[in-house]
């Protein structure tokens, strides 16, 4: 059976396991962008005997689910500097790794709907530019010129950073992993951490479902699961997982106008171009943090919560709306021909927070 995958989604395909090493000088927990990047850069710096452990397939956790934003537009100076270094790395990525990660520097557009948001963004923009950034404040009409899908009447201002944009996370993970393996890193997929032997500020071993690895050094890059793994070593890692919902519009016959990665601070709605459609996301602000041992990332219940105010930003649904009635839907383990949710006329396909599955029997 032929299975088609969207380019920026990691195929969740089981791979034959390689023997688990008995020991490692460094064991990295987590095979997403952070884990594979750490493995590569340590190996590049000359560190030997590195083992990376991933519970499922590489990049199948949080790295498979974001909209791929790449930016240095933060409010904290430390995050700004890290973002700038990341931008530089991604700009050189194709040359260094001989791979196209789909980097599109279309800019970031942060939308302000009230005076409090305006003051916050103005302050952040000042800090960013003081550290060498290129952000600038724009008026509602200027924001509409940059992103014609916006209704300027819903805004008081916005900030625009032209150097930012988005890339395809799965391709970054793959490139780092392949380069790390070429430098001698051992990658163990389908390997779950069961416990850590630690005491007196030292780690002795990592216990997995496939055996035990002796090691004096563990690096936790497990994202949403980091707090639970830290507790195994007696260390509190204050990581609070937050739900996100991700949607995809139908693909049209021709591309939509190119827009920046756009984020509405009031509703947390964010979106950018994907092929001839759009990728969209929104936070579940009323659901708080979540985590249950052994639970995978949740299935989105649609883009309904919080979308009421999106309509004032994007215009009402209907043939005349700025994004139009773009899509019919597919959701759940069975097929249902209905609109699953809408934000100002953006009709969204159901999106499992994992891999994008085409409509069809058993997909969902």
LINSULZI-V641124 format. One record per residue. N is the residue number from 1. SS is DSSP state (A for helix, B for strand, O for the rest). PSI is psi as a letter, one per 20 degrees, with the letter a starting at -180 (NA if undefined). Layout:
# LINSULZI-V641124
N,SS,PSI  N,SS,PSI
This chain:
# LINSULZI-V641124
1,O,p  2,O,p  3,O,p  4,O,p  5,O,p  6,O,q  7,O,h  8,O,k  9,O,p  10,O,p  11,O,p  12,O,m  13,O,p  14,O,p  15,O,q  16,O,p  17,O,q  18,O,q  19,O,p  20,O,p  21,O,q  22,O,h  23,B,q  24,O,q  25,O,h  26,B,p  27,B,p  28,B,p  29,B,o  30,O,p  31,O,l  32,O,b  33,A,g  34,A,g  35,A,g  36,A,h  37,A,g  38,A,g  39,A,g  40,A,g  41,A,h  42,A,g  43,A,h  44,A,h  45,O,i  46,O,j  47,O,p  48,O,r  49,O,l  50,B,p  51,B,p  52,B,p  53,B,p  54,O,p  55,O,h  56,O,c  57,O,q  58,O,p  59,O,j  60,O,i  61,O,c  62,A,h  63,A,i  64,A,i  65,O,i  66,O,r  67,O,j  68,O,k  69,B,p  70,B,o  71,O,r  72,O,j  73,O,n  74,O,r  75,O,h  76,O,p  77,A,h  78,A,g  79,A,h  80,A,g  81,A,g  82,A,g  83,A,h  84,A,g  85,A,h  86,A,g  87,A,g  88,A,g  89,A,g  90,A,h  91,A,h  92,O,i  93,A,g  94,A,g  95,A,g  96,A,g  97,A,i  98,O,l  99,O,q  100,O,o  101,O,j  102,O,k  103,O,p  104,B,o  105,O,m  106,O,i  107,O,r  108,B,p  109,B,o  110,B,p  111,B,p  112,B,p  113,O,i  114,O,r  115,A,h  116,A,g  117,A,h  118,A,g  119,A,g  120,A,g  121,A,h  122,A,g  123,A,g  124,A,g  125,A,h  126,A,g  127,A,g  128,A,g  129,A,h  130,A,h  131,O,j  132,O,j  133,O,r  134,O,k  135,B,q  136,B,q  137,B,q  138,B,q  139,O,r  140,A,g  141,A,h  142,A,h  143,A,h  144,A,h  145,A,h  146,A,h  147,O,n  148,O,i  149,O,i  150,O,q  151,O,o  152,A,h  153,A,i  154,A,i  155,O,q  156,O,h  157,B,a  158,B,r  159,B,q  160,B,p  161,B,o  162,O,h  163,O,h  164,O,r  165,B,b  166,B,r  167,O,a  168,O,o  169,A,h  170,A,h  171,A,h  172,A,g  173,A,g  174,A,g  175,A,g  176,A,g  177,A,g  178,A,g  179,A,h  180,A,g  181,A,h  182,A,h  183,O,j  184,O,j  185,O,p  186,B,p  187,B,p  188,B,o  189,O,r  190,O,l  191,O,o  192,O,p  193,B,p  194,B,h  195,B,r  196,B,p  197,B,o  198,B,q  199,B,q  200,O,k  201,O,j  202,B,q  203,B,p  204,B,h  205,B,q  206,B,p  207,B,p  208,B,r  209,O,i  210,O,j  211,B,a  212,B,p  213,B,p  214,B,p  215,O,q  216,O,i  217,O,p  218,B,p  219,B,p  220,B,o  221,O,l  222,O,j  223,A,c  224,A,i  225,A,j  226,A,h  227,A,g  228,A,g  229,A,h  230,A,h  231,A,h  232,A,h  233,O,j  234,O,k  235,O,p  236,O,o  237,O,o  238,O,m  239,O,p  240,O,o  241,O,q  242,B,p  243,O,q  244,B,q  245,B,p  246,B,p  247,B,r  248,B,p  249,O,r  250,O,q  251,O,p  252,O,a  253,O,i  254,O,q  255,O,q  256,O,r  257,O,p  258,O,p  259,O,r  260,O,r  261,B,o  262,B,p  263,B,p  264,B,o  265,O,h  266,O,g  267,O,i  268,O,j  269,O,p  270,B,q  271,B,q  272,B,r  273,B,q  274,B,o  275,O,c  276,O,k  277,B,b  278,B,q  279,B,p  280,B,q  281,B,r  282,B,q  283,B,q  284,O,n  285,O,h  286,O,j  287,O,i  288,O,a  289,B,r  290,O,q  291,O,p  292,O,p  293,O,p  294,O,i  295,O,p  296,O,r  297,O,q  298,O,r  299,B,p  300,O,q  301,O,j  302,O,r  303,O,k  304,O,g  305,O,p  306,O,i  307,O,i  308,O,g  309,O,i  310,A,h  311,A,h  312,A,h  313,A,g  314,A,i  315,O,q  316,O,q  317,O,q  318,O,r  319,O,h  320,O,i  321,O,q  322,O,h  323,O,i  324,O,r  325,O,n  326,O,h  327,O,q  328,O,r  329,O,r  330,O,p  331,O,q  332,O,r  333,O,i  334,O,r  335,O,q  336,O,o  337,O,n  338,O,r  339,O,p  340,O,h  341,O,r  342,B,q  343,B,o  344,O,k  345,O,i  346,B,o  347,B,p  348,O,p  349,B,q  350,O,p  351,O,o  352,B,p  353,O,m  354,O,d  355,O,q  356,O,p  357,O,p  358,O,q  359,O,p  360,O,r  361,O,p  362,O,i  363,O,q  364,O,NA
